[in-house]
């Protein structure tokens, strides 16, 4: 079945360091891909998305490129801040038209950024 | 808008008791989702509604779980009787439409502890 695999955390970085959180997926068809972020004590928020191969999603300095050949959607940021400390979830939707009713999440990767 | 509102924020109960979680989606959103988050299993979709109608409840773990959406502004998730393994954070989310890649807006969750 469809699934998402993320690198396990926690990830601890110093401020201004480069961030990569790996995400690979298994899916039939052409899923849409998402990154959600969960700040402490809050619900998840959509960070960015890509709906087709080679699309790049970007927001708040974060980027991820939909790579069909490697079935990956790695999250990157060039210079992290303390305020980026959160749990990051990779997800895919396998429903027709990208229905989020079938959104499948990875286990999440906790990021801690130290000043 | 106040966002997706869930209540209570925390619930502690004893095994065998009935638990009711509540959710108020964002006004105007047509789709509502219930998720469960645990360390072991991550985020799992339990059920989702479109225009107050349950569309997919295949994620509901067993008959002890039931969800209703009597109108566009209110939904409940009930567990009866509750068991310790039900302990988790339960999230409600809403979106404009489940079919067209509309992003999900999550509530802050209900932390449930069943003793």
Contacts between the chains, C-beta under 8 A, distances in Angstrom:
chain1	res1	chain2	res2	distance
A	32	B	101	5.9
A	36	B	104	7.9
A	41	B	108	6.8
A	42	B	106	7.8
A	42	B	108	5.6
A	43	B	4	7.1
A	43	B	91	5.5
A	43	B	93	7.1
A	43	B	105	7.9
A	43	B	106	2.9
A	43	B	107	5.1
A	43	B	108	5.3
A	43	B	109	5.8
A	44	B	43	7.8
A	44	B	91	7.2
A	44	B	93	7.6
A	44	B	104	7.2
A	44	B	106	4.5
A	45	B	105	7.9
A	45	B	106	6.9
A	46	B	103	4.0
A	46	B	104	6.6
A	49	B	101	7.1
A	49	B	103	7.4
A	51	B	101	6.2
A	89	B	43	6.8
A	93	B	101	7.4
A	95	B	98	7.7
A	95	B	99	7.6
A	96	B	99	7.6
A	97	B	99	5.2
A	97	B	100	6.0
A	97	B	101	7.4
A	98	B	99	7.9
A	98	B	100	7.0
A	98	B	101	4.1
A	99	B	98	5.3
A	99	B	99	5.2
A	100	B	31	7.7
A	100	B	33	7.7
A	100	B	95	6.1
A	100	B	98	5.7
A	100	B	101	7.0
A	100	B	102	6.8
A	100	B	103	7.7
A	100	B	104	5.8
A	101	B	31	7.1
A	101	B	33	7.3
A	101	B	45	7.8
A	101	B	48	4.8
A	101	B	50	7.4
A	101	B	55	6.0
A	101	B	56	5.9
A	101	B	98	4.3
A	101	B	99	8.0
A	102	B	45	7.7
A	102	B	56	7.6
A	103	B	33	8.0
A	103	B	45	6.6
A	103	B	104	7.1
A	104	B	45	7.9
A	105	B	42	5.9
A	105	B	43	4.1
A	106	B	42	6.9
A	107	B	42	4.1
A	108	B	42	6.2
A	108	B	43	7.5
